[in-house]
């Protein structure tokens, strides 16, 4: 079966199917012409599903939502929506076909307190028109290289493979998806203990993505620059991490540096990758758990299983509201389910299996990628014995201030010890997300870390 035929087969699959081996070839001009026609500009099916429970995509939210204050708060585009029904331990068998194994495990583990409120499906995801133009212009040029660990012909596209034929192509779409041009946010990361106690770690996240990087030879392989500056609590404050991510880790691996306030030194930090502990996370997440998944893909074999209709977290504006305190949201065992919104969406299912001879604490991960934004909305993580271990959700919303679909929070539930981690909540912080921030020249350099810490 040729590459084009594989794509046509996968486009209609709603149950699991396996693509045995990658075929690193560009899509054809005929396939690219479907973008903006029967497919959306990012490659999703424009039409709704057969029974109307998933509507057709009508362009998403492209205008400022009432109540939005750029950089401060995002309004709710659907304030009058009510849940259609609730999934809990008593009826989950009725809905199991549209749930992930991780969701089923959570419903069974917390039968008295955990449930999923399912709302009408709103396909709100949208990107700026110039971003769509770049995606279509590069659609026939991008291809995987170096055994799928890098991309050639990416240009400034944020969806290099809008009609994916392999698991590697699909996960690359998540890795380089559009998250704005720059991003500046004050957010919290909290490890919630079994008792429900937690201590927010306040972090200033700053990003500059490829579309705004100067087009210089030095930046040719750079995907983004990122800085994490820990602001609180006092015992952790002053730790600043700089990461430079790469388009091709075979040519050049991730670069990272850290400034430690206690030592007052900037040091190379090569361990900021893969399954090394995440920054200030008390061992509750790996480095590559951030953003649901980030970094090099070379330790896994990636299989595109096809598409499925799944109840996933979406339009999480109520969770993002400044009306909620952290105590309102963070409850023993799980986040407050009354504040969470689930909708039926089509997702690409991608399975990552650890390669023989490679090391990682997760032997397998299964990703559920939103067809409208390429964001990972759920990820199931399996331990070395093959048991389901950690369950991740990305609570997505459309930031109308910048036409960006992004997470209001990520959550990683640990089924083995009943504690969990949230990352991204900023309900009690003064700054929401500023997508207009302009980094000064030389900002993302090791020499600037000491100044940032002050």
N, C-alpha and C positions, 0 to 999 in steps of 0.2 A: 504494500500500500504506500503510495507516495505521500509526501508532506502535505500537499493540498487536500488529499482525500482524508487524511487523519484529522485535519482541522474541521472539515465538514462533518465528520462523524462525531467529534467532540461537541460541536456547537449544539447538537440536539439531544445530548445525553442528560438525563435527569436522575439516572441511577449510576452506581459505580461502574467505571470502566477503566482499563489499565492501558497506558501507553508504555510499551516495554522499553524503548530506547529512544534517546533524544535524536532529533534530526535537525541539525543546526543550519536552517535555511531561512531566508527572508520570505515574508508573505508576498504574494503577487499583487500587481496593480489592481486586478479584478477583485481580490479580497479586500484591499484597502478602500476600494470604492464603496464598500458596504458601510464604512464608518460615516455616520450621519444619515444613512439611508435606513436599512432595516436594523442596523446596529447603531447604538449611541456613539458619540465621538470617542468614547474610551473602550468600545467593544462589547458593551452589554447588549442584551436583547431589548430592543426598544418596545416591543409589544408586551402586553401583560400575559399572565398565564391563562390556561383554558377556562378555569372556573371563576376568573375575575378577582381572586383573592390577592393577586399581585397586579396592580394597575400598569398601564403603559407609562413609560417615562415621558414626561412633558417638558423636559428641560431643567427640572429641579428648581431650587430657590436661587434666584439671581439678583434679587432686590433686597435692600436692607429690611430686616424684620422689625416691626414696631417694638419699641422697648430696648433696642440695641444701642449701647454706648460703646463705640469702638475702643478697644483696649481696656474696657471696664466691665462690660456685661453684654450678654447676648440675649435677645428676646426670644420668646417661645412662639414659633409659627403656627402651632396647633394647640392653643390653650383650651379649646372646647372639646378635644378628643376624649372619649371615654374608652375604657377597656372593653373589648368585644367578649372576652372570656378569660378565665384564670386557669392556668395549669398548675397542679400541685400533685402531691404523692398519691392522692386518691384517684386521679383520672389520667395520670401520665401515660398509661398504656394506650389510651385513645389517641394521643398525640405523638407517641414515641417515634413514628416514622419521620417526623419533622423536627426532631430534637437531636442534638449531638450526644454521644456517650457521656461527655462531661456534664451536660445539663441533666441528663437522667440520673447520674451519680449524685449531683447536688440535691435534686428533689428527693431522692431516697435517703440521703444522709441526714437531711434536716426536714423530716416530714411535718413537723409541727410549726415551723417558722418560715420555711422557704417556699416561694411560689413565683410564677411568672405571669404577669399581667400582659396580655396580648392585645395590641391596639391595631387600628386600621393601618395598612401599609402605605407609607408616604415615601415616594422615591425622590427625596429632597436633594440628593447629591448633585452638585454642579461645579464646574470649573470655569475660569475666565475663557472668553472666546479665543484669545491669543494662545492659550495653552492647548485648546483643541486643535488649533491650526498647526502647532508644532508636532502634536501627536500624529496627525495625518501625514504631515510632510516627511516624518522619519519612519513611518510604518513599514515602508518597503526597504529600508536601509539597515535597520538594526538586526544583529544576529549575535548569537552566543559564540564565544571563543574560549580557548583554554579549558576544554572539557566542561563548558558551561559556567565557569567561575568568573567570567568577565563578559562585557558587552562591547561589541564593535559597532560604530555607527549610531550611538545613542543620541548624539547631538544634544539639544536641549529638551528632548522629549521626556515626559514623565510617565508615559505608558509605552515602553518600547515594543511590547508584544500584545497588542489589543485583541488579537485572535490567537491565543496561546495554543501550542501543540504539545508542550511538555510541562512537567512540574517545575522545572528550572525557570522556564519563561514566565510562568504564573507568579512564582515567588519573587522574581526580579521586578515584576510590576508592582508588587507591594513595597519592595525596598526603595524604588525610585519614584513612587507615586507623588502626586502634587500635594504639598503641605504648605503652600505659600512660597514666597520668595525668601523671606526671612521670618523668624519667629522669636519672640521674647516673651517669656511668661514667668510668673512666680507661681509655683505649684507645690503641693505637698506629696510626700511619699510616707505612707503609714503602714506599719506592720501591726495588724490587729490580733491580739492574743485570744486564746480560747475563751477567756473571761469577758472579752469585749474591750479590754483596756488597750490604749494605743498612745503613741507619742508622735505627732506630726513632725517630719523632717522637712523643713522649708528649703526649697531649691530654686535658684534662678536659672532657667534653661534658656540658652541663646543658640540659635541656628542660623546659618546662611547656606542655602541650597544651590545646586549647580547653576540654575538659570541666572543667578546674580553674581557668580564668581567671574572675575576678569578672565577673558579668553586668552590666557597665556600658556606657554608650554608647561610651566610649573603646575598649572591647574588642569592639564589635559586628563589626568587620571583621578582627579578629585571629585567626589560625589557631593559631600557637604562638609562643613566645619561645624563643630558643636562645642559648647562650653557648659558645664554644670558647676555652679557656684553654690555651695551649701551655706545657707544663712542662719539656720537654727536647727537644733538647740545649740547652746553655747559650746558644748564639748565637741561638736562636729563642725562648727562654723569656721570658715576660713579655708576649707578644703576646696580646691578648684581643679576641675578636670578638663582637659582639652583633647578632643578627638578629631582626627581627619580621616574620613571614610573614603574608600577607593572604589572605582568602578571595576577594577580588575585586581583582585588580591594576589593573583599569581605573579603579575608584574610587580606589584608593590603592596605589601600588607598594610592594614590599618596602622596609623601612627597615633600615639597618645602620650600625654604628659600630665603630671599631677603636681600641684603645689600644696605642700603640707604646712599648715600654719605653725605647727609645733616645731618642725625642723627648719622652717623658713627657707626651703629649697625647692626648686623646680627639678623634677626627676622624670626620666622616661618611664612610661608605664606600659610595657608590652603585654601585661596580663589583662588589660581591659578588652576582653574579647571572649567569645565562646561561652563556656560554662563557668568562668570565674565569677566570684560573687559580685553582684551589682552594687553600685555606689550607695553607701549608707543604708543598706537594705536588710541588715541583720541576717544575712544568709537566706532570705525569703525569695530571692529571685536570682537568676543568672544575668550576666551582662547582656547576653543576646535575647533576654526576655523583654528588654526595653522596647517600646513601640511595637509590642506584640512579637516582633522578631526583627533583629537588625544584624548587620555584619556579614561575614563570609559564609558561603553556603557549601563549602568544599567538604565538610565532614559527613554529609548526608547524601543518600540517593533519593531523588525527588520523583514522585509519581503523580501525574495528573489523573485523578480518579473520575473526573467529570463534573457535572453540575448537580445541585440538589436544591430543593426548597426547604429552608430551615427557619425556625423562629430565632431571630438574632437581636441583640441590643441595637437600637436605632433611634434617631431623633431624641437624644437624651437631654433635652433642654430642661426638663423638670429637675433632673439630677444636678444639672449645672447651676440651678437658680441660687441667687444670693440669699433667698429666704431660708435655705437649709444651712445648718451648722454641721461641722464634722461629726458631732455626737448624734445628730439626726440621721446621718448616713451610715456610719460605721457601727454595726451591731455584732454581737457574738456570732461567729460562724460564717457570716455573710453580710453584704450590704443590705440596707433596708429595702426589701422588695417592693414596698409601696411607691418608692421613688424611681423605680426602674421601668423602662418601656421596652417591650419586645414586639417585633413585627415580622411578618413572613416575607423573606427576600430570597432571591436566587443567589447562590454562592458557588464559587469554584472550590472544589474539595481537593486538597493537595496533601499527600502523605510523604513525610520525610523519615527515612529509615537510616539509622547510623551505619556507615560503611564499615565493613570488616577491617579491623586494625585501627579504626579511629576511636577517639575518646570523647565522651560527653556524658553528663549525668542523665540526659534524656536519650533513651534508646530509640524512641519513635515520637514524632509529633504529627498531629493531623490539623491542618489549617483550613479555615472556612473563610474565603476571601470574597468580599462584597463585589458583585459584578459592576456596580455603579461607581465605585470609588477605588477599588483594588485594596481597600483597607482590610486587614485581618480582623474579623469580628469575633471569632472564637478560635481557640487553639487548645487541643487536648495533648497533654504531655505524659509519656509513659516512662517508667523507671527501667533499670537494667533487667528486672525480672519480667518485664512486659506488662506490669500492672499500671493501670491509670493512676497517676500521681497528682499532677497539678492541672487545674482547669482555668484557662484564661479567657477573659472577655474584654473586648474593646468597645466601650460605650460611645458610639459615634454620634456626632451632630453636625449640622451644616452651619459654619460660621459665616453668616450673611455679610458681615462687615468686610470680608475679603474674598468671598466666594470660594471657601475652602472647607471640604469635609475633613474633620479631625476628631480625635478622641477628647471627650471631656474628662474621662478617666479610664485607666486600665486596671483590671483587677485580676489577681492570680490566687486562686483558692488552693490550699494544700489539703488534700483528702486524707493524708496520713497523720496530721497533727492538729487539724481543725483551726489553724491560724491562716490568715491571708494577708496579702499586700495590695494596697491601692496606690496608684501613681497618677498624678495629674489633677487631683481635686484642688480647687482654689477658691472655694465658696467663702472662706473667711479672709482671703488675701485682697489687697488693694488693686492689684493688676490682674486682669484676665489674660488674654493673649493679644499681644500687639504684633500684627502682621506688617506694620509699616516701619518697624525699627530699622535703622540704617547703621551698621557697624562702622566705627571709624577705621581708617586704614591701619593695618597692622594689629587689629584687635585680636584675631585668631592666631596668635603666635605664642610660643612658650615664654618669651620675654615679657609678655603682658599679664601673665597669670598672677604674679605678685601684686601688681597694681590693682587688678580686679578684686583680689582678696581683701584689700583695704577698703 
